Amino acid sequence: MKHSHFMEYTVENLLNIDLNFAQMEANVNDVFYIARLIAVCNASSKNPHILSLLPKHTARHYRYLKDKYPKYFPASLPFGEDIGRSEEVTELEKLENVSVDLPSFFATTWEQILAKHKSGHTFDIIIPLIEGFTKNLEHISRTHQHLAASVDFYSLLHRALSLMLQAQFHQLKEETSAIAPELLKLSYRIENSIFGLENKDIIELHLLRLFAHTLAVVASLSYQSGSDSFSRTDIKDLMKRLDLSNTFCDERGMKKPNRLVKLTDSINQLSCHSDDSQMTTNLLNLLKSFRIHPFVVKNRLKTIAARIVSPLPNSEHPQKFNPSIPLLLDVKAEITNLLDTSGLMILCIYPDHREQLFPIQEKNIVPVTRCSAEIHCTLTIESKHSKGWTEQSSVSLQLVRAFETDLPDYDNRIIQQQARPVPCYVPFGQPMLFHIFPEQNYFPSKSVHKRGK
């Protein structure tokens, strides 16, 4: 009994889980995980309270593994979700819950993509491989929801690497004009929405940003005919990005990736050139030779999950409102795995595509469990519009979190194509459409105005 009570306090370290977070499913075929689970399950037979500490997927793993290794697991354990459960569905669930080795799948796919690239295949030949993996990720997200964080990470990284490959093929053709801002957005979204990344993973995101910034400099050098000052400013900002990446490694005592060392040497040499046309050519060659690295993450990943609970979708019963005054809208939302609530906002997109960010105050965030909270707030929706919104329309509501980029002035100019400071943010969950309809009675008639005279 003493052993079983001791195990209760070691579950977190033993199974490598964080009781402050909703857990992603472990790899059921990992022999080390199986060995640790055997110890936990046997201790649980004498101390059932341990079961309440375990992630929900542990029950499925136990049912699967006790049939595979009957000598090592207890015959039965009182998992809460087993109540009222029929044995007929157990075999089906075992088939449905086959583990997916997503990192290996991602790495293997990109080995094939890069092999075709190296062999001289055109981008059109490679596109089916890229699109095929995207569809596979969409399927995995539907069938293996416990892998949501990993699917999110590899989906974003897959998109980023695909953009880099596209830029290398097409260089400065018209279709690549939006690659630099999108690549920056993706790198920041990965860093600010995925938890579990190590420093060696973060530096890879820095290299993505270096590629994006170099692409932006090439664009400015190519299209700014007769305007040397702007392009020179971009080159100085590129050097700042390079210094930032090197400082990131130095401050953490990390060995710098070879790609960063080579980039540093190459860009330092290029910055000495005074001829913009020569620099453009050299930077293009640098981008073309930039080695795409499909890195994988070994840590267990977690992501923020959020949804708007109220108001409910109302496409069939739009909210009537007075167009002459703001519309007050009570919003209730749920959010999971967000320990730091700073920068939390609700993004409102109006029918004319204008965006408005509503900051959420700390007092409006109510903790529910160790890893989840509810949000209760009231938004003042601008209902008046120059065109009147005289017909049924909808506003989009979504939880987001604002963050500051590494180089706010330069990054914002690339991402938003403007110098005006606008908050960058990452979205959580799906947007919710709230339908509105103006009351025609609120519009004063001309006859009323005449009588008023």
N, C-alpha and C positions, 0 to 999 in steps of 0.2 A: 504493500500500500504506500509506503514511503516513496518508493520508486515512481509510482504513478502520479503522486502529488508533485514530485520533483519535475517530472516530465511536463506538467502543466505550465511551469514557469520557463521552460526551455523551448516551447513550441515555436516561438517567433524566430529564434536563431537556428533551430534545428531544421526547419523547413524553409528557411530563407524567405520569410514573409514579413510584411510590415503591417501590424495590426491597425495602423492609422489609415490604411488605404484599402479600398475595394481591390481584391486580388485578381490578377490575371492568372489563367490556368497554367500550371507547371507542365513540363513534358513527362507524360506518363511512362515513357520508355527510357527515361534517364535512370540508370541502375543506382546511382547515388541517391536520387530522390526516392526510389522504391525502397531502398534500405532504411532511409530515415522514416518513411511512412510506415514501414513495418513496426518500427519501435514506437511510433506515436499511436498506432491503432491498437497494439497490444496493451499499452498503458491505458488507453481509453476504455478497455473492457473492464478495468477496475476503477476508473475515474471518468465517468461519462461526461463530466463538465468540460473535459478537453475538447469534445466534439463541437461544443458551441463556439470555440475559438477558431476552428478551422474554416478555410474558405469553402464555399458551397460546392466547388468542383471536387473536393476531397471525397465526397460520398460516391460520386461516379467512379473515381479512381479506385476506391476501396472495392466496389462491386466488381470492377473489371479485374483487378489484381488478385482478389481472393480466389477467383476461379482459376486464374493462371498459376498462382502459387499457394494452393490451399494449405500447405504445411506451415506457412509462415504468418498467415493472417487469421485473426479470430473468425469463427464461423458467422457471427452476426454482431452488428453494432447498431445502437438505437439512434441513427441519424434522423433528424427531424423531418427531412423531406421523404423518408421512407414510409411514413405513415400513410395508409390508404393506397399504397402502391401495389400494382399488380405485377407478378413475376413475368407475364407475357411480354412486357415492353422492355425488360432488362436487356435481352440480347440485341434488340433493335437499337437501343441507346448505345450499347457498346460499339456497334458499327458506326453510328452517327458521330461518336465522340473520339474517333481515331485522331491521334495527335498529328498536327501538321508542323513540319520543321521549316518554318517560314524563312529563317535566315539562310539555310542551305538552298532552299528553293530560289530565293532572291539572288544569291551568289551564283548559282548554276546558270540561271537565266542570263545574267549579265556577262558571264564568261562566254556564252554563245553569241550575245550581241556584239561584244568587243572583238571576238574572233572574226566575225563577219566584217566588222569595220576594218580590222587589220588586214584582212584578205583583199580589201579593195571593193567590197560590195557597195552599191549605192544606198542612200538613205531610204529610198522607196522599198528596197529589198528587206531592210532591217525593220521597217515600220510594223509589219505583221507580228514580229516577235515582241515588240514594245506593247502593242495593243493587246496581244494575247495575254501577256502577264498582267496588264491592267484588268482585264476581264476575270482572270483567275483570282486576283485580289478581291474583286467585288464579290465573287462567289464565296470565297473564304470568309469574308465579313458577314455574309448571310448565314453560313452553315456553322461557323465557329466564332460565335459572338464573344467568347472569352478571350479571343486573340485581338480584340478591338484595338488596343493600344499598339500592338506590333503591326497590324494591318495599316493603321494610320501612319505610322512611322515609315514603313517601306513603301506605301503609296506615295507619300510626299517625296521621299528620296528618289524613288523610281521616276517621278515626274521631273525632278531637278536634273538628274543625270541624263534623261532624255533630251531636255532642253540644251544641255551642254553639248551633247552629241549632235543635235540639230545645228547648233551654232558652228561647230567645227566643219560640218558638211557644207552649209550654206554661206558661211562667213557673213558678209555684210549685205546679203540680199534683203529685199524688202520684208520678207516674212520673219526675219530675225530681229526686227526693230524693238519688239516688246519682250525679248528674252531676258535682258539684264534686269528690268524691274521685277519680272515674275520670279526669276531665280533668287533675287534678294528676299522677296516676300516668302518664298518657300523655305529658305534657310532660317529665317526668323520664326516662321510658324513652327518648324520642327523644334527649335530651341525653347520656345515659349509655351508649347502645348504638350510636349512629351517629357515625362519624368523618368529618370534612370540612366540618362546619358552621362558618360564619363568624360574627362578632359580630352582624351584621345579622340572621342567622337565630336566634341565641340570644335576642336581644331580642324576637323574635316569640314565643318560648316563654315569656318573662316576661309578655307580654301575655295569653297563654292562662291563666297562673297568676293574673293579676289578675282575669280574668273569673271563674275558679273561686272565688277568695277573696271576690269581691263577691257571688257567688251564695250562698256559705256564710254571709256576714253577713246577707243578706236572710232566709235560712232561720232563723237564730238570732233575728233581730228579730221574725219572724212567729210562731214557735212557742214563744218563751220568755215566756209571759204572766206578768207580775208579777216577772220576774227581769231587772232592768236591768243588773246588774253583769256578767253573762256576755256580753251583747251588746255592752256598752261595751268590754270587753276585746277582742272580735273586731274592733271598729272600729279600735282602736289597732293591732292586728296588721295590719289591712288597710293602714293608713297606713305601717307598716313595709315591707310588700310594695311599696307605691308608691315609697317612698324608695329601696328596694333597686334597683328598675328604673331610676330616674333616675340613681342613683349608678353603675350599670353603664355607662350611656352616658357620663356625665361622666368617669369614670376612663379610658375608652378614646378620648376625644375624638370620640365619635360624635354625629351629628345625631340628636336624639330624634325618633322617628316622631310624626306629627301626632296619631295616636290616643292616644299616651302623654301628650302635652301636654294634650290636651282632657280625658283621664281625670283627670290630676293636678289641673287647675283645678276640674273638677266635683266630685271627691271631697273636695277641700279645702273647698269651699263647703258640701257636704252635712254634713261633720263638725261644722259649727257649729250644726246643728239640735239641739234638745234633745228634740223630739217624735219618739218612735220610729216612730209610725204614718206621720208625714210623711216621715221618712227612708226607711222601707220603700218607700213609693210612689216617691220620687225615685230610689232605687237600682234599682227595677224598671224605671223609664223609662230609666235609664242602661244597664242590661243589654240592654233591647230595642233601643236605638239603637247599641249597640256594633257597629262595622263588622267583619264577619268577613273576614279577609284570607287567601286561599289562596296563600301565598307559595311560590315554587319555589327550589330550590337549584341554583346553577350549578356548584359544585365537584363533583369526583368523590367519591362517597360510598363508605365502607367500613363493614363491620359485623363484629362478632365472631361467629365460627362455632365451635360446640362440639358434641361428642357423647360419650356414655359408651360406651366400647368393651367394658368388662367391669365387672360381670357381664353375661352375655347374657340376653335375654328367656327366661323359663323357665316360661311358663304351663302347659306340659304336664308339667314336672318341678319342682314347687315345692321350695324349700329347706326341709328338715326342721330343726327347732330345738327347743331346750329352753326352754320359756316362763319358766323360773325364773331364767335368766341372760341377759345381753345377747348379741346375735348380732353377731359380728365379720364384717364384709363388706369384702373387698378390692375397691377400685374403681380402674379405669384409664380415663382420659378423654383426649381430644385437643381442643386449642383453637387457633384461628387468629386472627391479627390483634389479639392482646392484648399490648401492650408493657408496660403497667403492670398487674401482677398483684395489687396491693393490693386487699383486699376480696373476693377470689375465695373462693367457698364452694360447698358442695354442699347443696342444699335437700332435706330428707327429709320427705315427707308420709306420716303413718301412716294406717292404715285408719280411724281415728276422726277423721281430718281435722286432727289436730294437726300443727304444723310444727316442724321442728328444723333449724337452720342449723349446718353443720360447717365451720369455717374451714379453709382449705387453707394449710399452712405453706409458706414459700418453698423449703425443702429437698425438698418433695414435687413441685416443678415442675421438669421436665427439658426444657431447650430442645432442639429437634430441628433446626429451620432458623431463619432470621432472622425468620420470621413465624409459627412454629408451635411448640407445646410439648406435652409429655405430662404427665399428672398421675397419680401413683401414691400412693394413701393407703388407710388402713384406717378404716372407720367403725364405731363402736360403736352398733349399732341397738338401741333399747329394745324388747325382745320381750315384756316383762311388761306386762300391761294389766289394768285392773280387771275387765273381762269375760272375761279369759283368752285372747282370740283363739283359741278352741277349734276354729275352722274355718279353711279356707284363706283367706288374705288377701293383700294386696299392699301394698308400700310404693313410693312414687314418688320417684325420684332425678333431680335436674336440677342442672346447673351454673348458678350465679347470681353476680352481683357486687353487693355491698352499697355503698351510697353515702349521703352525708349531704345532706339537702335544704337549700334556702336558709335557711329559717326552721324549724329542727327542731321546736320546741315547737308552733307553730301548724300547720305542714304535717302533722305526724304526727297531730295531733288531727283534722284533716279527713280524711286518707287512711285512717287506721286506726280512726277513730271512738273513740279512747281517748287518754288523756293519758300512759299508760305508754310509755316509749321502746322502740320495737321497730325493728330495722334495716329500712330500705327497700332493695329490691334489684331488679335487672333480670335476667330469665332469659335463658339462651343455649341454643339448640338445643331439641330435643324432650325431654320427660320420659320416663324409662325405668321401666317397672313391674317390680319384682322380687317374685315370688310366694313366700310363706312358708307353711309348714304345721307346726303343733305336733305333736310326737311324743306320742301318747296314753300311751305307757309312762312318760312323765315325770311324769304326774299320780299321786301316791300314793293308793292306795285306803284306804277306812276300815278294812278288816281289818288293813292294815299298821300303822296307828296303834294299833289295839287290842292287837296282839301286842307293840308297843313298850312298852306299859304293863306 
